[in-house]
């Protein structure tokens, strides 16, 4: 029981010290920083722009268009005639007679 009380007191004591340390330890807190030394601006001369140089003009020779040839006429596609082979009559086989067979009894 006493250890929990000591831990609680120790915790409170640490909170008090941590919150008071920044206030007490910083003499310049809340004050403005001293002004910085700045160099006076010197006036500059007028801005000179270099002249714009135009690229040289290149003359391109005229392009000659070849003459247009008349369209080539293509003959129509004709299917070759179909030749049917002659009809051969079917071959008739003579009937085969099966000799009677004897069954073993």
Secondary structure, 3 states (H helix, E strand, C coil): CHHHHHHHHHHHHHHHHHHHHHHHHCCCCCCCCCCCCCCCCCCCCCCCCCCCCCCCCCCCCCCCCCCCCCCCCCCCCCCCCCCCCCCCCCCCCCCCCCCCCCCCC
